[in-house]
C-alpha cells in the first residue's frame, strides 16, 4: 500500500512541475510580442504611410505568438484537472 501512495505522490509532483513549465511558455510569447510591437512602432515612425500594412503584419505575428502561450495554458489545465496518470 505504501508503494502505491508513493507512486501517486510522484505522479502529482511531476504533474505540478509539468503544469508550471507549460505555463512558462507565456513568458516567451510576451517577450516576443513586446519586441514586435516596439519594432512596429519604429517602422510606423519611419514610414507612416505604410501603417496599415505594418499593423496587419503585427497583428498576425501577435496572434501566432499568443497561440503558443494558449497551447501551454491548455496543457497545464489538462495536467491539473484531467490528469491521465491519476
Order of alpha helices (4+ residues) and beta strands (2+ residues): alpha-alpha-alpha
